[in-house]
Amino acid sequence: MRKVLAIMCILAVGTAAAMEIPEADSPDAKLFAARCSICHALPHPKRLDWPHWRHILKLMHRRAKERGVNIPPEEWRRIAAYLKRHAR
């Protein structure tokens, strides 16, 4: 199990680096990459404009709760702020 988790972490970090997300070394970009790649491939922030990201974040918040993924409110705010800064 630990080996699988280690491989997943390596893949998530590698994917974020390969995509070259904005401010990739910043704490908010790292949080975005870590939290948003738990369940799916990491989307690039420029994929959507801010109104669409806001809608997606509401959906993801609900799905995270349904799956028992606990992301603290402050982390949701930081992810939203990051996406808003870098949206299309």
PDB file with one MODEL, atoms N, CA, C and O in Angstrom:
MODEL        1
ATOM      1  N   MET A   1       0.829  -1.201   0.000  1.00  0.00           N
ATOM      2  CA  MET A   1       0.000   0.000   0.000  1.00  0.00           C
ATOM      3  C   MET A   1       0.866   1.254   0.000  1.00  0.00           C
ATOM      4  O   MET A   1       0.591   2.190  -0.751  1.00  0.00           O
ATOM      5  N   ARG A   2       1.897   1.289   0.821  1.00  0.00           N
ATOM      6  CA  ARG A   2       2.779   2.461   0.856  1.00  0.00           C
ATOM      7  C   ARG A   2       3.448   2.691  -0.487  1.00  0.00           C
ATOM      8  O   ARG A   2       3.641   3.827  -0.919  1.00  0.00           O
ATOM      9  N   LYS A   3       3.799   1.582  -1.142  1.00  0.00           N
ATOM     10  CA  LYS A   3       4.450   1.689  -2.443  1.00  0.00           C
ATOM     11  C   LYS A   3       3.501   2.328  -3.463  1.00  0.00           C
ATOM     12  O   LYS A   3       3.915   3.162  -4.268  1.00  0.00           O
ATOM     13  N   VAL A   4       2.246   1.935  -3.422  1.00  0.00           N
ATOM     14  CA  VAL A   4       1.249   2.489  -4.328  1.00  0.00           C
ATOM     15  C   VAL A   4       1.066   3.983  -4.057  1.00  0.00           C
ATOM     16  O   VAL A   4       1.003   4.779  -4.994  1.00  0.00           O
ATOM     17  N   LEU A   5       0.980   4.365  -2.785  1.00  0.00           N
ATOM     18  CA  LEU A   5       0.821   5.778  -2.441  1.00  0.00           C
ATOM     19  C   LEU A   5       2.034   6.584  -2.876  1.00  0.00           C
ATOM     20  O   LEU A   5       1.889   7.704  -3.366  1.00  0.00           O
ATOM     21  N   ALA A   6       3.223   6.032  -2.705  1.00  0.00           N
ATOM     22  CA  ALA A   6       4.437   6.726  -3.126  1.00  0.00           C
ATOM     23  C   ALA A   6       4.437   6.947  -4.630  1.00  0.00           C
ATOM     24  O   ALA A   6       4.806   8.021  -5.103  1.00  0.00           O
ATOM     25  N   ILE A   7       4.029   5.945  -5.372  1.00  0.00           N
ATOM     26  CA  ILE A   7       3.972   6.064  -6.836  1.00  0.00           C
ATOM     27  C   ILE A   7       2.936   7.113  -7.231  1.00  0.00           C
ATOM     28  O   ILE A   7       3.180   7.908  -8.138  1.00  0.00           O
ATOM     29  N   MET A   8       1.781   7.125  -6.562  1.00  0.00           N
ATOM     30  CA  MET A   8       0.751   8.112  -6.858  1.00  0.00           C
ATOM     31  C   MET A   8       1.265   9.520  -6.595  1.00  0.00           C
ATOM     32  O   MET A   8       0.994  10.435  -7.373  1.00  0.00           O
ATOM     33  N   CYS A   9       2.001   9.703  -5.511  1.00  0.00           N
ATOM     34  CA  CYS A   9       2.558  11.021  -5.198  1.00  0.00           C
ATOM     35  C   CYS A   9       3.558  11.455  -6.256  1.00  0.00           C
ATOM     36  O   CYS A   9       3.556  12.609  -6.684  1.00  0.00           O
ATOM     37  N   ILE A  10       4.408  10.536  -6.676  1.00  0.00           N
ATOM     38  CA  ILE A  10       5.397  10.850  -7.714  1.00  0.00           C
ATOM     39  C   ILE A  10       4.688  11.228  -9.005  1.00  0.00           C
ATOM     40  O   ILE A  10       5.080  12.188  -9.669  1.00  0.00           O
ATOM     41  N   LEU A  11       3.652  10.486  -9.365  1.00  0.00           N
ATOM     42  CA  LEU A  11       2.916  10.788 -10.591  1.00  0.00           C
ATOM     43  C   LEU A  11       2.231  12.146 -10.497  1.00  0.00           C
ATOM     44  O   LEU A  11       2.241  12.910 -11.462  1.00  0.00           O
ATOM     45  N   ALA A  12       1.639  12.452  -9.357  1.00  0.00           N
ATOM     46  CA  ALA A  12       0.953  13.734  -9.191  1.00  0.00           C
ATOM     47  C   ALA A  12       1.936  14.887  -9.300  1.00  0.00           C
ATOM     48  O   ALA A  12       1.649  15.884  -9.962  1.00  0.00           O
ATOM     49  N   VAL A  13       3.082  14.765  -8.666  1.00  0.00           N
ATOM     50  CA  VAL A  13       4.084  15.819  -8.735  1.00  0.00           C
ATOM     51  C   VAL A  13       4.621  15.931 -10.153  1.00  0.00           C
ATOM     52  O   VAL A  13       4.788  17.037 -10.666  1.00  0.00           O
ATOM     53  N   GLY A  14       4.888  14.816 -10.781  1.00  0.00           N
ATOM     54  CA  GLY A  14       5.379  14.825 -12.151  1.00  0.00           C
ATOM     55  C   GLY A  14       4.382  15.440 -13.098  1.00  0.00           C
ATOM     56  O   GLY A  14       4.768  16.183 -14.000  1.00  0.00           O
ATOM     57  N   THR A  15       3.102  15.151 -12.919  1.00  0.00           N
ATOM     58  CA  THR A  15       2.062  15.709 -13.774  1.00  0.00           C
ATOM     59  C   THR A  15       1.994  17.217 -13.614  1.00  0.00           C
ATOM     60  O   THR A  15       1.893  17.941 -14.605  1.00  0.00           O
ATOM     61  N   ALA A  16       2.047  17.700 -12.380  1.00  0.00           N
ATOM     62  CA  ALA A  16       1.988  19.139 -12.142  1.00  0.00           C
ATOM     63  C   ALA A  16       3.177  19.827 -12.792  1.00  0.00           C
ATOM     64  O   ALA A  16       3.023  20.885 -13.402  1.00  0.00           O
ATOM     65  N   ALA A  17       4.356  19.242 -12.669  1.00  0.00           N
ATOM     66  CA  ALA A  17       5.544  19.849 -13.252  1.00  0.00           C
ATOM     67  C   ALA A  17       5.467  19.811 -14.775  1.00  0.00           C
ATOM     68  O   ALA A  17       5.841  20.782 -15.434  1.00  0.00           O
ATOM     69  N   ALA A  18       4.992  18.716 -15.339  1.00  0.00           N
ATOM     70  CA  ALA A  18       4.914  18.583 -16.790  1.00  0.00           C
ATOM     71  C   ALA A  18       3.925  19.578 -17.381  1.00  0.00           C
ATOM     72  O   ALA A  18       4.138  20.083 -18.484  1.00  0.00           O
ATOM     73  N   MET A  19       2.845  19.863 -16.659  1.00  0.00           N
ATOM     74  CA  MET A  19       1.839  20.801 -17.143  1.00  0.00           C
ATOM     75  C   MET A  19       2.307  22.240 -17.023  1.00  0.00           C
ATOM     76  O   MET A  19       1.767  23.125 -17.686  1.00  0.00           O
ATOM     77  N   GLU A  20       3.304  22.482 -16.184  1.00  0.00           N
ATOM     78  CA  GLU A  20       3.794  23.827 -15.941  1.00  0.00           C
ATOM     79  C   GLU A  20       2.659  24.761 -15.540  1.00  0.00           C
ATOM     80  O   GLU A  20       2.386  25.755 -16.213  1.00  0.00           O
ATOM     81  N   ILE A  21       2.007  24.426 -14.437  1.00  0.00           N
ATOM     82  CA  ILE A  21       0.952  25.294 -13.943  1.00  0.00           C
ATOM     83  C   ILE A  21       1.577  26.605 -13.474  1.00  0.00           C
ATOM     84  O   ILE A  21       2.748  26.622 -13.096  1.00  0.00           O
ATOM     85  N   PRO A  22       0.826  27.695 -13.489  1.00  0.00           N
ATOM     86  CA  PRO A  22       1.353  28.984 -13.052  1.00  0.00           C
ATOM     87  C   PRO A  22       1.846  28.936 -11.608  1.00  0.00           C
ATOM     88  O   PRO A  22       1.236  28.291 -10.755  1.00  0.00           O
ATOM     89  N   GLU A  23       2.947  29.619 -11.346  1.00  0.00           N
ATOM     90  CA  GLU A  23       3.519  29.711 -10.002  1.00  0.00           C
ATOM     91  C   GLU A  23       3.689  28.329  -9.380  1.00  0.00           C
ATOM     92  O   GLU A  23       3.376  28.139  -8.205  1.00  0.00           O
ATOM     93  N   ALA A  24       4.176  27.373 -10.146  1.00  0.00           N
ATOM     94  CA  ALA A  24       4.222  25.972  -9.721  1.00  0.00           C
ATOM     95  C   ALA A  24       4.897  25.745  -8.370  1.00  0.00           C
ATOM     96  O   ALA A  24       4.557  24.793  -7.667  1.00  0.00           O
ATOM     97  N   ASP A  25       5.835  26.591  -8.000  1.00  0.00           N
ATOM     98  CA  ASP A  25       6.534  26.415  -6.721  1.00  0.00           C
ATOM     99  C   ASP A  25       5.869  27.146  -5.560  1.00  0.00           C
ATOM    100  O   ASP A  25       6.337  27.052  -4.425  1.00  0.00           O
ATOM    101  N   SER A  26       4.790  27.868  -5.824  1.00  0.00           N
ATOM    102  CA  SER A  26       4.116  28.608  -4.757  1.00  0.00           C
ATOM    103  C   SER A  26       3.301  27.658  -3.879  1.00  0.00           C
ATOM    104  O   SER A  26       2.878  26.598  -4.338  1.00  0.00           O
ATOM    105  N   PRO A  27       3.082  28.033  -2.625  1.00  0.00           N
ATOM    106  CA  PRO A  27       2.264  27.183  -1.734  1.00  0.00           C
ATOM    107  C   PRO A  27       0.856  26.934  -2.271  1.00  0.00           C
ATOM    108  O   PRO A  27       0.322  25.835  -2.119  1.00  0.00           O
ATOM    109  N   ASP A  28       0.250  27.945  -2.898  1.00  0.00           N
ATOM    110  CA  ASP A  28      -1.116  27.762  -3.411  1.00  0.00           C
ATOM    111  C   ASP A  28      -1.150  26.819  -4.608  1.00  0.00           C
ATOM    112  O   ASP A  28      -2.074  26.015  -4.734  1.00  0.00           O
ATOM    113  N   ALA A  29      -0.156  26.907  -5.486  1.00  0.00           N
ATOM    114  CA  ALA A  29      -0.101  25.983  -6.627  1.00  0.00           C
ATOM    115  C   ALA A  29       0.131  24.556  -6.146  1.00  0.00           C
ATOM    116  O   ALA A  29      -0.466  23.613  -6.666  1.00  0.00           O
ATOM    117  N   LYS A  30       0.993  24.405  -5.158  1.00  0.00           N
ATOM    118  CA  LYS A  30       1.252  23.064  -4.610  1.00  0.00           C
ATOM    119  C   LYS A  30       0.005  22.498  -3.939  1.00  0.00           C
ATOM    120  O   LYS A  30      -0.283  21.307  -4.058  1.00  0.00           O
ATOM    121  N   LEU A  31      -0.733  23.354  -3.236  1.00  0.00           N
ATOM    122  CA  LEU A  31      -1.984  22.916  -2.604  1.00  0.00           C
ATOM    123  C   LEU A  31      -2.992  22.497  -3.676  1.00  0.00           C
ATOM    124  O   LEU A  31      -3.616  21.442  -3.570  1.00  0.00           O
ATOM    125  N   PHE A  32      -3.144  23.323  -4.700  1.00  0.00           N
ATOM    126  CA  PHE A  32      -4.032  23.006  -5.828  1.00  0.00           C
ATOM    127  C   PHE A  32      -3.665  21.651  -6.427  1.00  0.00           C
ATOM    128  O   PHE A  32      -4.530  20.803  -6.641  1.00  0.00           O
ATOM    129  N   ALA A  33      -2.377  21.457  -6.694  1.00  0.00           N
ATOM    130  CA  ALA A  33      -1.923  20.201  -7.303  1.00  0.00           C
ATOM    131  C   ALA A  33      -2.180  19.013  -6.379  1.00  0.00           C
ATOM    132  O   ALA A  33      -2.640  17.961  -6.823  1.00  0.00           O
ATOM    133  N   ALA A  34      -1.885  19.185  -5.108  1.00  0.00           N
ATOM    134  CA  ALA A  34      -2.040  18.074  -4.158  1.00  0.00           C
ATOM    135  C   ALA A  34      -3.503  17.695  -3.950  1.00  0.00           C
ATOM    136  O   ALA A  34      -3.854  16.516  -3.996  1.00  0.00           O
ATOM    137  N   ARG A  35      -4.341  18.679  -3.725  1.00  0.00           N
ATOM    138  CA  ARG A  35      -5.748  18.392  -3.423  1.00  0.00           C
ATOM    139  C   ARG A  35      -6.560  17.999  -4.651  1.00  0.00           C
ATOM    140  O   ARG A  35      -7.398  17.099  -4.589  1.00  0.00           O
ATOM    141  N   CYS A  36      -6.308  18.677  -5.764  1.00  0.00           N
ATOM    142  CA  CYS A  36      -7.163  18.467  -6.933  1.00  0.00           C
ATOM    143  C   CYS A  36      -6.749  17.267  -7.774  1.00  0.00           C
ATOM    144  O   CYS A  36      -7.453  16.892  -8.712  1.00  0.00           O
ATOM    145  N   SER A  37      -5.622  16.670  -7.448  1.00  0.00           N
ATOM    146  CA  SER A  37      -5.231  15.465  -8.188  1.00  0.00           C
ATOM    147  C   SER A  37      -5.500  14.197  -7.371  1.00  0.00           C
ATOM    148  O   SER A  37      -5.108  13.102  -7.774  1.00  0.00           O
ATOM    149  N   ILE A  38      -6.161  14.345  -6.239  1.00  0.00           N
ATOM    150  CA  ILE A  38      -6.511  13.176  -5.424  1.00  0.00           C
ATOM    151  C   ILE A  38      -7.456  12.255  -6.200  1.00  0.00           C
ATOM    152  O   ILE A  38      -7.298  11.034  -6.189  1.00  0.00           O
ATOM    153  N   CYS A  39      -8.435  12.856  -6.871  1.00  0.00           N
ATOM    154  CA  CYS A  39      -9.481  12.066  -7.531  1.00  0.00           C
ATOM    155  C   CYS A  39      -9.409  12.081  -9.056  1.00  0.00           C
ATOM    156  O   CYS A  39     -10.014  11.230  -9.707  1.00  0.00           O
ATOM    157  N   HIS A  40      -8.686  13.028  -9.630  1.00  0.00           N
ATOM    158  CA  HIS A  40      -8.671  13.145 -11.090  1.00  0.00           C
ATOM    159  C   HIS A  40      -7.392  13.827 -11.550  1.00  0.00           C
ATOM    160  O   HIS A  40      -6.619  14.340 -10.741  1.00  0.00           O
ATOM    161  N   ALA A  41      -7.182  13.826 -12.860  1.00  0.00           N
ATOM    162  CA  ALA A  41      -6.022  14.507 -13.431  1.00  0.00           C
ATOM    163  C   ALA A  41      -6.126  16.003 -13.131  1.00  0.00           C
ATOM    164  O   ALA A  41      -7.219  16.567 -13.093  1.00  0.00           O
ATOM    165  N   LEU A  42      -4.997  16.618 -12.924  1.00  0.00           N
ATOM    166  CA  LEU A  42      -4.956  18.033 -12.585  1.00  0.00           C
ATOM    167  C   LEU A  42      -5.293  18.887 -13.813  1.00  0.00           C
ATOM    168  O   LEU A  42      -4.596  18.819 -14.825  1.00  0.00           O
ATOM    169  N   PRO A  43      -6.358  19.687 -13.725  1.00  0.00           N
ATOM    170  CA  PRO A  43      -6.677  20.568 -14.844  1.00  0.00           C
ATOM    171  C   PRO A  43      -5.809  21.826 -14.798  1.00  0.00           C
ATOM    172  O   PRO A  43      -5.435  22.281 -13.717  1.00  0.00           O
ATOM    173  N   HIS A  44      -5.494  22.380 -15.945  1.00  0.00           N
ATOM    174  CA  HIS A  44      -4.738  23.633 -15.975  1.00  0.00           C
ATOM    175  C   HIS A  44      -5.681  24.774 -15.603  1.00  0.00           C
ATOM    176  O   HIS A  44      -6.824  24.785 -16.062  1.00  0.00           O
ATOM    177  N   PRO A  45      -5.246  25.727 -14.792  1.00  0.00           N
ATOM    178  CA  PRO A  45      -6.126  26.836 -14.386  1.00  0.00           C
ATOM    179  C   PRO A  45      -6.694  27.644 -15.553  1.00  0.00           C
ATOM    180  O   PRO A  45      -7.783  28.206 -15.444  1.00  0.00           O
ATOM    181  N   LYS A  46      -5.973  27.704 -16.656  1.00  0.00           N
ATOM    182  CA  LYS A  46      -6.458  28.471 -17.813  1.00  0.00           C
ATOM    183  C   LYS A  46      -7.513  27.716 -18.612  1.00  0.00           C
ATOM    184  O   LYS A  46      -8.025  28.220 -19.612  1.00  0.00           O
ATOM    185  N   ARG A  47      -7.827  26.530 -18.174  1.00  0.00           N
ATOM    186  CA  ARG A  47      -8.825  25.725 -18.880  1.00  0.00           C
ATOM    187  C   ARG A  47     -10.194  26.402 -18.888  1.00  0.00           C
ATOM    188  O   ARG A  47     -10.942  26.288 -19.859  1.00  0.00           O
ATOM    189  N   LEU A  48     -10.521  27.106 -17.803  1.00  0.00           N
ATOM    190  CA  LEU A  48     -11.832  27.742 -17.662  1.00  0.00           C
ATOM    191  C   LEU A  48     -11.691  29.190 -17.224  1.00  0.00           C
ATOM    192  O   LEU A  48     -10.642  29.602 -16.728  1.00  0.00           O
ATOM    193  N   ASP A  49     -12.770  29.968 -17.413  1.00  0.00           N
ATOM    194  CA  ASP A  49     -12.795  31.315 -16.839  1.00  0.00           C
ATOM    195  C   ASP A  49     -13.282  31.209 -15.392  1.00  0.00           C
ATOM    196  O   ASP A  49     -13.730  30.148 -14.957  1.00  0.00           O
ATOM    197  N   TRP A  50     -13.190  32.317 -14.654  1.00  0.00           N
ATOM    198  CA  TRP A  50     -13.505  32.270 -13.223  1.00  0.00           C
ATOM    199  C   TRP A  50     -14.950  31.838 -12.934  1.00  0.00           C
ATOM    200  O   TRP A  50     -15.143  31.013 -12.041  1.00  0.00           O
ATOM    201  N   PRO A  51     -15.975  32.344 -13.631  1.00  0.00           N
ATOM    202  CA  PRO A  51     -17.335  31.883 -13.320  1.00  0.00           C
ATOM    203  C   PRO A  51     -17.490  30.364 -13.448  1.00  0.00           C
ATOM    204  O   PRO A  51     -18.181  29.737 -12.645  1.00  0.00           O
ATOM    205  N   HIS A  52     -16.854  29.788 -14.447  1.00  0.00           N
ATOM    206  CA  HIS A  52     -16.937  28.330 -14.594  1.00  0.00           C
ATOM    207  C   HIS A  52     -16.159  27.612 -13.490  1.00  0.00           C
ATOM    208  O   HIS A  52     -16.617  26.592 -12.976  1.00  0.00           O
ATOM    209  N   TRP A  53     -14.998  28.132 -13.124  1.00  0.00           N
ATOM    210  CA  TRP A  53     -14.252  27.518 -12.015  1.00  0.00           C
ATOM    211  C   TRP A  53     -15.060  27.559 -10.728  1.00  0.00           C
ATOM    212  O   TRP A  53     -15.084  26.591  -9.968  1.00  0.00           O
ATOM    213  N   ARG A  54     -15.723  28.689 -10.486  1.00  0.00           N
ATOM    214  CA  ARG A  54     -16.528  28.814  -9.266  1.00  0.00           C
ATOM    215  C   ARG A  54     -17.591  27.719  -9.232  1.00  0.00           C
ATOM    216  O   ARG A  54     -17.819  27.102  -8.191  1.00  0.00           O
ATOM    217  N   HIS A  55     -18.236  27.481 -10.363  1.00  0.00           N
ATOM    218  CA  HIS A  55     -19.244  26.419 -10.469  1.00  0.00           C
ATOM    219  C   HIS A  55     -18.604  25.042 -10.230  1.00  0.00           C
ATOM    220  O   HIS A  55     -19.147  24.228  -9.482  1.00  0.00           O
ATOM    221  N   ILE A  56     -17.459  24.784 -10.859  1.00  0.00           N
ATOM    222  CA  ILE A  56     -16.766  23.501 -10.703  1.00  0.00           C
ATOM    223  C   ILE A  56     -16.357  23.286  -9.249  1.00  0.00           C
ATOM    224  O   ILE A  56     -16.480  22.177  -8.729  1.00  0.00           O
ATOM    225  N   LEU A  57     -15.870  24.340  -8.587  1.00  0.00           N
ATOM    226  CA  LEU A  57     -15.465  24.204  -7.184  1.00  0.00           C
ATOM    227  C   LEU A  57     -16.641  23.806  -6.296  1.00  0.00           C
ATOM    228  O   LEU A  57     -16.477  23.011  -5.371  1.00  0.00           O
ATOM    229  N   LYS A  58     -17.812  24.347  -6.568  1.00  0.00           N
ATOM    230  CA  LYS A  58     -19.004  23.951  -5.802  1.00  0.00           C
ATOM    231  C   LYS A  58     -19.296  22.467  -5.996  1.00  0.00           C
ATOM    232  O   LYS A  58     -19.597  21.753  -5.040  1.00  0.00           O
ATOM    233  N   LEU A  59     -19.203  22.009  -7.249  1.00  0.00           N
ATOM    234  CA  LEU A  59     -19.425  20.581  -7.533  1.00  0.00           C
ATOM    235  C   LEU A  59     -18.364  19.712  -6.853  1.00  0.00           C
ATOM    236  O   LEU A  59     -18.685  18.685  -6.257  1.00  0.00           O
ATOM    237  N   MET A  60     -17.117  20.124  -6.945  1.00  0.00           N
ATOM    238  CA  MET A  60     -16.023  19.346  -6.358  1.00  0.00           C
ATOM    239  C   MET A  60     -16.129  19.312  -4.831  1.00  0.00           C
ATOM    240  O   MET A  60     -15.796  18.307  -4.202  1.00  0.00           O
ATOM    241  N   HIS A  61     -16.588  20.403  -4.250  1.00  0.00           N
ATOM    242  CA  HIS A  61     -16.782  20.436  -2.794  1.00  0.00           C
ATOM    243  C   HIS A  61     -17.809  19.387  -2.379  1.00  0.00           C
ATOM    244  O   HIS A  61     -17.608  18.651  -1.413  1.00  0.00           O
ATOM    245  N   ARG A  62     -18.898  19.332  -3.114  1.00  0.00           N
ATOM    246  CA  ARG A  62     -19.941  18.344  -2.824  1.00  0.00           C
ATOM    247  C   ARG A  62     -19.424  16.916  -3.031  1.00  0.00           C
ATOM    248  O   ARG A  62     -19.672  16.039  -2.203  1.00  0.00           O
ATOM    249  N   ARG A  63     -18.709  16.685  -4.130  1.00  0.00           N
ATOM    250  CA  ARG A  63     -18.185  15.341  -4.405  1.00  0.00           C
ATOM    251  C   ARG A  63     -17.139  14.923  -3.378  1.00  0.00           C
ATOM    252  O   ARG A  63     -17.084  13.759  -2.980  1.00  0.00           O
ATOM    253  N   ALA A  64     -16.320  15.860  -2.954  1.00  0.00           N
ATOM    254  CA  ALA A  64     -15.317  15.535  -1.929  1.00  0.00           C
ATOM    255  C   ALA A  64     -16.015  15.075  -0.650  1.00  0.00           C
ATOM    256  O   ALA A  64     -15.620  14.075  -0.051  1.00  0.00           O
ATOM    257  N   LYS A  65     -17.041  15.794  -0.237  1.00  0.00           N
ATOM    258  CA  LYS A  65     -17.792  15.399   0.960  1.00  0.00           C
ATOM    259  C   LYS A  65     -18.410  14.012   0.790  1.00  0.00           C
ATOM    260  O   LYS A  65     -18.356  13.192   1.706  1.00  0.00           O
ATOM    261  N   GLU A  66     -18.999  13.746  -0.384  1.00  0.00           N
ATOM    262  CA  GLU A  66     -19.614  12.436  -0.652  1.00  0.00           C
ATOM    263  C   GLU A  66     -18.597  11.313  -0.550  1.00  0.00           C
ATOM    264  O   GLU A  66     -18.936  10.206  -0.129  1.00  0.00           O
ATOM    265  N   ARG A  67     -17.345  11.585  -0.932  1.00  0.00           N
ATOM    266  CA  ARG A  67     -16.294  10.565  -0.914  1.00  0.00           C
ATOM    267  C   ARG A  67     -15.501  10.546   0.388  1.00  0.00           C
ATOM    268  O   ARG A  67     -14.558   9.768   0.534  1.00  0.00           O
ATOM    269  N   GLY A  68     -15.883  11.404   1.335  1.00  0.00           N
ATOM    270  CA  GLY A  68     -15.192  11.439   2.616  1.00  0.00           C
ATOM    271  C   GLY A  68     -13.844  12.133   2.580  1.00  0.00           C
ATOM    272  O   GLY A  68     -13.013  11.937   3.467  1.00  0.00           O
ATOM    273  N   VAL A  69     -13.626  12.950   1.549  1.00  0.00           N
ATOM    274  CA  VAL A  69     -12.379  13.711   1.448  1.00  0.00           C
ATOM    275  C   VAL A  69     -12.599  15.030   2.173  1.00  0.00           C
ATOM    276  O   VAL A  69     -13.418  15.849   1.756  1.00  0.00           O
ATOM    277  N   ASN A  70     -11.865  15.228   3.257  1.00  0.00           N
ATOM    278  CA  ASN A  70     -12.034  16.428   4.067  1.00  0.00           C
ATOM    279  C   ASN A  70     -10.983  17.465   3.683  1.00  0.00           C
ATOM    280  O   ASN A  70      -9.801  17.308   3.985  1.00  0.00           O
ATOM    281  N   ILE A  71     -11.423  18.510   3.022  1.00  0.00           N
ATOM    282  CA  ILE A  71     -10.547  19.632   2.680  1.00  0.00           C
ATOM    283  C   ILE A  71     -11.027  20.821   3.504  1.00  0.00           C
ATOM    284  O   ILE A  71     -12.162  21.269   3.342  1.00  0.00           O
ATOM    285  N   PRO A  72     -10.178  21.330   4.377  1.00  0.00           N
ATOM    286  CA  PRO A  72     -10.586  22.443   5.245  1.00  0.00           C
ATOM    287  C   PRO A  72     -11.007  23.684   4.450  1.00  0.00           C
ATOM    288  O   PRO A  72     -10.496  23.920   3.355  1.00  0.00           O
ATOM    289  N   PRO A  73     -11.937  24.479   4.999  1.00  0.00           N
ATOM    290  CA  PRO A  73     -12.424  25.681   4.309  1.00  0.00           C
ATOM    291  C   PRO A  73     -11.304  26.626   3.861  1.00  0.00           C
ATOM    292  O   PRO A  73     -11.383  27.196   2.774  1.00  0.00           O
ATOM    293  N   GLU A  74     -10.280  26.796   4.672  1.00  0.00           N
ATOM    294  CA  GLU A  74      -9.173  27.688   4.296  1.00  0.00           C
ATOM    295  C   GLU A  74      -8.462  27.177   3.043  1.00  0.00           C
ATOM    296  O   GLU A  74      -8.032  27.974   2.209  1.00  0.00           O
ATOM    297  N   GLU A  75      -8.336  25.861   2.905  1.00  0.00           N
ATOM    298  CA  GLU A  75      -7.705  25.309   1.709  1.00  0.00           C
ATOM    299  C   GLU A  75      -8.587  25.520   0.483  1.00  0.00           C
ATOM    300  O   GLU A  75      -8.078  25.815  -0.598  1.00  0.00           O
ATOM    301  N   TRP A  76      -9.905  25.374   0.637  1.00  0.00           N
ATOM    302  CA  TRP A  76     -10.817  25.660  -0.481  1.00  0.00           C
ATOM    303  C   TRP A  76     -10.664  27.110  -0.910  1.00  0.00           C
ATOM    304  O   TRP A  76     -10.636  27.398  -2.107  1.00  0.00           O
ATOM    305  N   ARG A  77     -10.562  28.044   0.061  1.00  0.00           N
ATOM    306  CA  ARG A  77     -10.412  29.466  -0.264  1.00  0.00           C
ATOM    307  C   ARG A  77      -9.109  29.718  -1.017  1.00  0.00           C
ATOM    308  O   ARG A  77      -9.082  30.484  -1.980  1.00  0.00           O
ATOM    309  N   ARG A  78      -8.039  29.078  -0.581  1.00  0.00           N
ATOM    310  CA  ARG A  78      -6.745  29.261  -1.255  1.00  0.00           C
ATOM    311  C   ARG A  78      -6.769  28.696  -2.681  1.00  0.00           C
ATOM    312  O   ARG A  78      -6.231  29.303  -3.607  1.00  0.00           O
ATOM    313  N   ILE A  79      -7.393  27.538  -2.842  1.00  0.00           N
ATOM    314  CA  ILE A  79      -7.510  26.942  -4.184  1.00  0.00           C
ATOM    315  C   ILE A  79      -8.349  27.850  -5.078  1.00  0.00           C
ATOM    316  O   ILE A  79      -7.993  28.092  -6.231  1.00  0.00           O
ATOM    317  N   ALA A  80      -9.460  28.352  -4.547  1.00  0.00           N
ATOM    318  CA  ALA A  80     -10.320  29.250  -5.331  1.00  0.00           C
ATOM    319  C   ALA A  80      -9.571  30.525  -5.720  1.00  0.00           C
ATOM    320  O   ALA A  80      -9.677  30.985  -6.857  1.00  0.00           O
ATOM    321  N   ALA A  81      -8.822  31.092  -4.788  1.00  0.00           N
ATOM    322  CA  ALA A  81      -8.068  32.313  -5.078  1.00  0.00           C
ATOM    323  C   ALA A  81      -7.006  32.042  -6.145  1.00  0.00           C
ATOM    324  O   ALA A  81      -6.783  32.868  -7.030  1.00  0.00           O
ATOM    325  N   TYR A  82      -6.363  30.897  -6.057  1.00  0.00           N
ATOM    326  CA  TYR A  82      -5.354  30.520  -7.049  1.00  0.00           C
ATOM    327  C   TYR A  82      -5.993  30.400  -8.437  1.00  0.00           C
ATOM    328  O   TYR A  82      -5.475  30.936  -9.416  1.00  0.00           O
ATOM    329  N   LEU A  83      -7.120  29.693  -8.507  1.00  0.00           N
ATOM    330  CA  LEU A  83      -7.803  29.521  -9.793  1.00  0.00           C
ATOM    331  C   LEU A  83      -8.314  30.857 -10.340  1.00  0.00           C
ATOM    332  O   LEU A  83      -8.255  31.104 -11.544  1.00  0.00           O
ATOM    333  N   LYS A  84      -8.807  31.699  -9.464  1.00  0.00           N
ATOM    334  CA  LYS A  84      -9.305  33.004  -9.900  1.00  0.00           C
ATOM    335  C   LYS A  84      -8.160  33.838 -10.495  1.00  0.00           C
ATOM    336  O   LYS A  84      -8.335  34.495 -11.522  1.00  0.00           O
ATOM    337  N   ARG A  85      -6.998  33.808  -9.849  1.00  0.00           N
ATOM    338  CA  ARG A  85      -5.838  34.566 -10.346  1.00  0.00           C
ATOM    339  C   ARG A  85      -5.375  34.079 -11.708  1.00  0.00           C
ATOM    340  O   ARG A  85      -4.885  34.870 -12.514  1.00  0.00           O
ATOM    341  N   HIS A  86      -5.524  32.781 -11.975  1.00  0.00           N
ATOM    342  CA  HIS A  86      -4.942  32.212 -13.178  1.00  0.00           C
ATOM    343  C   HIS A  86      -5.973  31.687 -14.181  1.00  0.00           C
ATOM    344  O   HIS A  86      -5.611  31.010 -15.144  1.00  0.00           O
ATOM    345  N   ALA A  87      -7.233  31.991 -13.963  1.00  0.00           N
ATOM    346  CA  ALA A  87      -8.281  31.542 -14.892  1.00  0.00           C
ATOM    347  C   ALA A  87      -8.115  32.228 -16.239  1.00  0.00           C
ATOM    348  O   ALA A  87      -7.424  33.238 -16.366  1.00  0.00           O
ATOM    349  N   ARG A  88      -8.756  31.662 -17.217  1.00  0.00           N
ATOM    350  CA  ARG A  88      -8.715  32.189 -18.587  1.00  0.00           C
ATOM    351  C   ARG A  88      -9.287  33.568 -18.645  1.00  0.00           C
ATOM    352  O   ARG A  88      -9.336  34.171 -19.717  1.00  0.00           O
TER     353      ARG A  88
ENDMDL
END
